[in-house]
Amino acid sequence: MFAFVGLWVLSHAQVPFSLINEIPYYDLDYNMAPIHISYVGANKFVILDSESQEIVLIDENKIINRSGGFGQEVESFSEPSDMIVQNLKVWISDRTENSIQQFDYSLNYIGMVLLDKT
């Protein structure tokens, strides 16, 4: 089982958490305010960034891809609030737009589900 705090990769077994690897994201030359981070394999992470309203795919030392940005059109977010990474897909909820957008692991847009506001 893994947990992610900032960009520290932590392992949890029967003992307290222990640091496996630290990825200094300041080396990415990108100002981030991560609200959710998920490991997607092959030393890659998807970050939901509230600073830029984007989802960002990184490896150990660089940004691989970005998607989103502030807006109300497809592939943009007004107020991204949560992220789930499952079954090779990334799901982003947008609180203001009452929607969930779906991306693949490369952050290519797949589709959107609008939620009932009632």
PyRosetta script that sets phi, psi and omega in degrees:
from pyrosetta import init, pose_from_sequence

init()
pose = pose_from_sequence("MFAFVGLWVLSHAQVPFSLINEIPYYDLDYNMAPIHISYVGANKFVILDSESQEIVLIDENKIINRSGGFGQEVESFSEPSDMIVQNLKVWISDRTENSIQQFDYSLNYIGMVLLDKT")
pose.set_psi(1, 139.9)
pose.set_omega(1, 180.0)
pose.set_phi(2, -123.9)
pose.set_psi(2, 151.1)
pose.set_omega(2, 171.9)
pose.set_phi(3, -133.6)
pose.set_psi(3, 153.0)
pose.set_omega(3, -176.5)
pose.set_phi(4, -125.4)
pose.set_psi(4, 125.1)
pose.set_omega(4, 178.0)
pose.set_phi(5, -123.0)
pose.set_psi(5, 116.3)
pose.set_omega(5, -170.3)
pose.set_phi(6, 60.7)
pose.set_psi(6, -125.9)
pose.set_omega(6, 172.4)
pose.set_phi(7, -117.1)
pose.set_psi(7, 28.1)
pose.set_omega(7, 173.1)
pose.set_phi(8, -87.2)
pose.set_psi(8, 129.9)
pose.set_omega(8, 176.6)
pose.set_phi(9, -94.0)
pose.set_psi(9, 120.1)
pose.set_omega(9, -175.5)
pose.set_phi(10, -116.6)
pose.set_psi(10, 147.4)
pose.set_omega(10, 176.6)
pose.set_phi(11, -112.0)
pose.set_psi(11, 143.5)
pose.set_omega(11, 179.3)
pose.set_phi(12, -133.5)
pose.set_psi(12, 121.9)
pose.set_omega(12, 175.9)
pose.set_phi(13, -126.1)
pose.set_psi(13, -133.0)
pose.set_omega(13, 178.0)
pose.set_phi(14, -82.2)
pose.set_psi(14, -8.0)
pose.set_omega(14, -179.0)
pose.set_phi(15, -107.7)
pose.set_psi(15, 169.5)
pose.set_omega(15, 176.8)
pose.set_phi(16, -59.3)
pose.set_psi(16, 164.5)
pose.set_omega(16, 179.6)
pose.set_phi(17, -55.3)
pose.set_psi(17, 144.9)
pose.set_omega(17, 174.7)
pose.set_phi(18, -135.3)
pose.set_psi(18, 142.9)
pose.set_omega(18, -178.2)
pose.set_phi(19, -74.4)
pose.set_psi(19, 126.5)
pose.set_omega(19, 176.1)
pose.set_phi(20, -95.5)
pose.set_psi(20, -46.3)
pose.set_omega(20, -175.6)
pose.set_phi(21, -156.0)
pose.set_psi(21, 145.3)
pose.set_omega(21, 175.7)
pose.set_phi(22, -117.1)
pose.set_psi(22, 128.0)
pose.set_omega(22, 178.8)
pose.set_phi(23, -109.1)
pose.set_psi(23, 105.6)
pose.set_omega(23, -177.3)
pose.set_phi(24, -74.9)
pose.set_psi(24, 98.2)
pose.set_omega(24, -173.5)
pose.set_phi(25, -69.6)
pose.set_psi(25, -10.3)
pose.set_omega(25, 174.6)
pose.set_phi(26, -64.9)
pose.set_psi(26, -21.7)
pose.set_omega(26, 175.8)
pose.set_phi(27, -69.9)
pose.set_psi(27, -13.4)
pose.set_omega(27, -178.1)
pose.set_phi(28, -77.4)
pose.set_psi(28, -7.8)
pose.set_omega(28, -179.9)
pose.set_phi(29, 54.9)
pose.set_psi(29, 47.2)
pose.set_omega(29, -175.7)
pose.set_phi(30, -151.8)
pose.set_psi(30, 126.9)
pose.set_omega(30, -178.4)
pose.set_phi(31, -81.9)
pose.set_psi(31, 113.6)
pose.set_omega(31, -175.9)
pose.set_phi(32, -118.6)
pose.set_psi(32, 152.0)
pose.set_omega(32, 169.9)
pose.set_phi(33, -132.8)
pose.set_psi(33, 76.8)
pose.set_omega(33, -174.4)
pose.set_phi(34, -66.4)
pose.set_psi(34, 134.3)
pose.set_omega(34, 173.5)
pose.set_phi(35, -110.7)
pose.set_psi(35, -11.8)
pose.set_omega(35, 175.9)
pose.set_phi(36, -158.0)
pose.set_psi(36, 138.0)
pose.set_omega(36, 179.2)
pose.set_phi(37, -134.1)
pose.set_psi(37, 131.9)
pose.set_omega(37, 177.5)
pose.set_phi(38, -133.3)
pose.set_psi(38, 139.7)
pose.set_omega(38, 176.2)
pose.set_phi(39, -83.2)
pose.set_psi(39, 131.4)
pose.set_omega(39, -179.1)
pose.set_phi(40, -117.0)
pose.set_psi(40, 9.7)
pose.set_omega(40, 177.4)
pose.set_phi(41, 99.5)
pose.set_psi(41, 162.6)
pose.set_omega(41, 178.1)
pose.set_phi(42, 53.5)
pose.set_psi(42, 41.4)
pose.set_omega(42, -179.6)
pose.set_phi(43, 56.9)
pose.set_psi(43, 33.0)
pose.set_omega(43, 178.2)
pose.set_phi(44, -115.9)
pose.set_psi(44, 145.5)
pose.set_omega(44, 179.5)
pose.set_phi(45, -128.8)
pose.set_psi(45, 147.8)
pose.set_omega(45, 170.1)
pose.set_phi(46, -109.7)
pose.set_psi(46, 130.0)
pose.set_omega(46, -178.0)
pose.set_phi(47, -118.2)
pose.set_psi(47, 130.5)
pose.set_omega(47, 170.7)
pose.set_phi(48, -92.6)
pose.set_psi(48, 112.1)
pose.set_omega(48, -171.2)
pose.set_phi(49, -105.6)
pose.set_psi(49, 116.2)
pose.set_omega(49, -179.7)
pose.set_phi(50, -78.1)
pose.set_psi(50, -18.8)
pose.set_omega(50, 178.6)
pose.set_phi(51, -66.1)
pose.set_psi(51, -47.1)
pose.set_omega(51, -176.8)
pose.set_phi(52, -104.1)
pose.set_psi(52, -3.5)
pose.set_omega(52, -175.1)
pose.set_phi(53, 59.5)
pose.set_psi(53, 38.4)
pose.set_omega(53, -177.4)
pose.set_phi(54, -124.0)
pose.set_psi(54, 161.6)
pose.set_omega(54, 163.0)
pose.set_phi(55, -104.2)
pose.set_psi(55, 138.7)
pose.set_omega(55, -172.3)
pose.set_phi(56, -128.2)
pose.set_psi(56, 129.7)
pose.set_omega(56, 175.7)
pose.set_phi(57, -101.1)
pose.set_psi(57, 122.2)
pose.set_omega(57, 179.5)
pose.set_phi(58, -126.9)
pose.set_psi(58, 158.0)
pose.set_omega(58, 165.9)
pose.set_phi(59, -111.3)
pose.set_psi(59, -155.4)
pose.set_omega(59, -173.6)
pose.set_phi(60, -67.8)
pose.set_psi(60, -19.0)
pose.set_omega(60, -177.0)
pose.set_phi(61, -146.4)
pose.set_psi(61, 8.0)
pose.set_omega(61, 179.5)
pose.set_phi(62, -156.9)
pose.set_psi(62, 160.7)
pose.set_omega(62, 173.5)
pose.set_phi(63, -80.8)
pose.set_psi(63, 128.0)
pose.set_omega(63, 179.6)
pose.set_phi(64, -92.2)
pose.set_psi(64, -43.3)
pose.set_omega(64, -178.4)
pose.set_phi(65, -157.2)
pose.set_psi(65, 154.9)
pose.set_omega(65, 175.1)
pose.set_phi(66, -136.6)
pose.set_psi(66, 148.5)
pose.set_omega(66, 177.0)
pose.set_phi(67, -146.4)
pose.set_psi(67, 151.0)
pose.set_omega(67, 178.1)
pose.set_phi(68, 108.6)
pose.set_psi(68, -139.7)
pose.set_omega(68, -173.2)
pose.set_phi(69, 111.7)
pose.set_psi(69, 163.6)
pose.set_omega(69, -176.8)
pose.set_phi(70, -72.6)
pose.set_psi(70, 135.1)
pose.set_omega(70, 177.0)
pose.set_phi(71, 161.8)
pose.set_psi(71, -178.0)
pose.set_omega(71, -179.7)
pose.set_phi(72, -118.5)
pose.set_psi(72, 5.7)
pose.set_omega(72, 178.5)
pose.set_phi(73, -91.9)
pose.set_psi(73, 175.0)
pose.set_omega(73, 179.2)
pose.set_phi(74, -58.6)
pose.set_psi(74, 143.1)
pose.set_omega(74, -179.8)
pose.set_phi(75, 69.0)
pose.set_psi(75, 18.9)
pose.set_omega(75, 173.5)
pose.set_phi(76, -131.8)
pose.set_psi(76, 166.4)
pose.set_omega(76, -174.9)
pose.set_phi(77, -132.1)
pose.set_psi(77, 140.5)
pose.set_omega(77, 172.5)
pose.set_phi(78, -88.3)
pose.set_psi(78, -45.8)
pose.set_omega(78, 179.3)
pose.set_phi(79, -151.0)
pose.set_psi(79, 78.5)
pose.set_omega(79, 179.3)
pose.set_phi(80, -63.1)
pose.set_psi(80, 132.3)
pose.set_omega(80, -172.8)
pose.set_phi(81, -120.4)
pose.set_psi(81, -22.9)
pose.set_omega(81, -178.9)
pose.set_phi(82, -160.0)
pose.set_psi(82, 162.2)
pose.set_omega(82, -179.3)
pose.set_phi(83, -142.3)
pose.set_psi(83, 138.5)
pose.set_omega(83, 172.7)
pose.set_phi(84, -125.5)
pose.set_psi(84, 133.7)
pose.set_omega(84, 176.2)
pose.set_phi(85, -116.3)
pose.set_psi(85, 116.8)
pose.set_omega(85, -175.2)
pose.set_phi(86, -159.4)
pose.set_psi(86, 143.8)
pose.set_omega(86, 176.0)
pose.set_phi(87, 51.8)
pose.set_psi(87, 45.7)
pose.set_omega(87, 178.4)
pose.set_phi(88, 62.3)
pose.set_psi(88, 23.6)
pose.set_omega(88, 179.3)
pose.set_phi(89, -131.2)
pose.set_psi(89, 153.1)
pose.set_omega(89, 176.7)
pose.set_phi(90, -117.1)
pose.set_psi(90, 124.3)
pose.set_omega(90, -178.9)
pose.set_phi(91, -113.4)
pose.set_psi(91, 127.5)
pose.set_omega(91, -178.9)
pose.set_phi(92, -120.3)
pose.set_psi(92, 125.3)
pose.set_omega(92, 175.7)
pose.set_phi(93, -93.6)
pose.set_psi(93, 142.6)
pose.set_omega(93, 178.5)
pose.set_phi(94, -119.7)
pose.set_psi(94, 111.2)
pose.set_omega(94, -174.5)
pose.set_phi(95, -63.4)
pose.set_psi(95, -44.9)
pose.set_omega(95, -176.6)
pose.set_phi(96, -70.1)
pose.set_psi(96, -41.3)
pose.set_omega(96, -177.1)
pose.set_phi(97, -86.3)
pose.set_psi(97, -4.3)
pose.set_omega(97, -177.2)
pose.set_phi(98, 49.2)
pose.set_psi(98, 53.2)
pose.set_omega(98, -177.7)
pose.set_phi(99, -140.3)
pose.set_psi(99, 162.1)
pose.set_omega(99, 172.2)
pose.set_phi(100, -127.8)
pose.set_psi(100, 124.3)
pose.set_omega(100, 178.8)
pose.set_phi(101, -106.1)
pose.set_psi(101, 145.6)
pose.set_omega(101, -176.4)
pose.set_phi(102, -117.2)
pose.set_psi(102, 135.6)
pose.set_omega(102, 178.4)
pose.set_phi(103, -132.1)
pose.set_psi(103, 158.1)
pose.set_omega(103, 171.5)
pose.set_phi(104, -86.4)
pose.set_psi(104, -179.9)
pose.set_omega(104, -176.6)
pose.set_phi(105, -66.2)
pose.set_psi(105, -15.8)
pose.set_omega(105, 175.8)
pose.set_phi(106, -92.5)
pose.set_psi(106, 2.4)
pose.set_omega(106, -179.2)
pose.set_phi(107, 71.7)
pose.set_psi(107, 27.2)
pose.set_omega(107, 170.6)
pose.set_phi(108, -79.8)
pose.set_psi(108, 134.4)
pose.set_omega(108, -177.8)
pose.set_phi(109, -67.5)
pose.set_psi(109, 133.9)
pose.set_omega(109, 178.1)
pose.set_phi(110, -109.7)
pose.set_psi(110, -48.0)
pose.set_omega(110, -177.9)
pose.set_phi(111, 178.6)
pose.set_psi(111, -179.2)
pose.set_omega(111, -177.6)
pose.set_phi(112, -140.8)
pose.set_psi(112, 144.3)
pose.set_omega(112, 174.2)
pose.set_phi(113, -117.3)
pose.set_psi(113, 124.5)
pose.set_omega(113, 175.3)
pose.set_phi(114, -89.6)
pose.set_psi(114, 133.3)
pose.set_omega(114, -178.8)
pose.set_phi(115, -95.5)
pose.set_psi(115, 147.6)
pose.set_omega(115, 178.1)
pose.set_phi(116, -68.2)
pose.set_psi(116, 129.4)
pose.set_omega(116, -177.0)
pose.set_phi(117, -80.1)
pose.set_psi(117, -5.5)
pose.set_omega(117, -177.9)
pose.set_phi(118, -86.0)
pose.dump_pdb("model.pdb")
